[in-house]
């Protein structure tokens, strides 16, 4: 019994960054912008958060400021992606991949001096977990019960129709991309401030990719994302749990997240989830083009 | 008659190389239906785009109720009371009717729910039947159109522009639309009705304005107009409206389809036991509202889709499910999506013309291709079919719809096809191009080819076909000889009624 409770608690704490990043990606994709840069934005957020918390001395007030810095870093990185794909109308997949590589590389380089430094004071975990669940509920409410949500969804489904009716398509997309990036940054901050709490190069360990895959797995639904994130949190927990107990080499376990991504996509394919994708997903919008 | 609700004065719009609108003036009064007529490229679309704030005119002025206005965006147009019912609905397919209508004007909270009473009030006021809770992708073209009309009215439209509204409707649906138009007229709205179909224009419009090459050729009250007169003004020469089919010479049975069953891309039954025969030299028309199995039928016959059950024989032999081999056996396919299925838009006219035969001599020499053969073939075809293209090396995407269709005809009908599958062959084409397509198809039947003509245009079906069959929910009604079935009966069969 205790074992199960413990597993569940660990699943929640693994699932929290997944859920936060996944909600950001859902928001992005619901307005029609794919951002494969989640992993990179998480790394930048993790570094920015840690750097501020560490560099500014030790105090709880600064920890929350650090969280804010992480979100800002994620949002700024996302806006680069936004500029390239929304204004310049470049391929979203290529730009997102570039952002991941850039984010991971830049964070690794800039974070050298924080490597191995411990953080003495850390924020508690529960506000993040509860906040993430609250955010999922809020996002679902916004999507389905508000005028803003209707505009967001319409921009992702049929931007031409939304434009015709006076919705600022590019503005909506920029806003959603920035908020999505901020959430990825927040997920990164959770890793470096709460979960570890320290900075190591490559600490995002593929979580961003899983968040991206999770979006498809949960069919672009913020509510289902809660369960998807807990489920994957549980798998993560098992991965660590089993690592010490079996004779299987640790590299096998280290490759598990990526196998999981493939599994997620295969499962989604079987369930016909791709059909839920927003109609205009991945397509840049240019007025007057059909 | 008082003051016009909307008046355009000397509107001129130039694009590089063309004057799309050349000093166009027109006016619409309250409670009036103005028909706007013209061939493709006559400047109707440009004019509508200007009225709807998508383009800005280079010269000229627009007045609404006497006040000069500037229309800078569709939103401006809506605010000024100009509503557009576009030819292809701009609705979000996955959203409900209410969600679509609430977009941009709904209340901050629960926009889709709060707008329902408003929708119902307008819908009842004008006899527009729509279900606010239905998802839009489940609606028929006619229903989607009603949603667009309600949207314009919700936003207080005084002038309603209907862009070829009947092109996707059955005769019964078109009649229902006309009833709505009469209600709107009675309520003092101004309507601008754009159509290629002259019968409809004569039936509903109060006045007709004809555009040709960007200029207003004539503006006259409907009682003074006639079909031939209008067509002559549109095309600039006289046009015949006689039934085009004379003495068909039927040969042996060319195509025999027995109890054909096919599933659609969504794995739902698309054809549920279809049987018919098509003779050499015959034109068999297939009528039906889009989505009743026409696409699947043609795809099977063109070798693009597997059958679930039944038998198809081409000249006595079982059909091979391979488009290339079918083409070699004389099956030509004029597909419904001429841009993406019929051509490779980024490839040149010459390459598109050789798509069927590029692997054979003279186009191929071993595994090298022979540019001279491409060029020679293209020059000959472009001349034969009068394709208007800057050069044979121009990418086909830069051609107009009519010229793309000519490229497809030239490619598919080269050689002597035995069976021609023609799907919406004249959809969106103007009178001149339509005449050419019809003439070519008829010529081929006199040379012994059988034609399966799938169309939503009943005028076309009735003027070309020898027999007509109707597809409704995957079942075939008929074929009936053309002389023994009326337009109205075909319309009823298309909606599942009894003839």
Interface residues (C-beta under 8 A of the other chain):
Chain A: X145 X146 X147 X148 X150 X151 X153 X154 X157 X158 X160 X161 X162 X163 X164 X165 X166 X167 X279 X288 X290
Chain B: X54 X73 X74 X75 X78 X88 X90 X91 X92 X93 X94 X95 X99 X100 X102 X103 X104 X105 X106 X107 X108 X109 X110 X111 X112
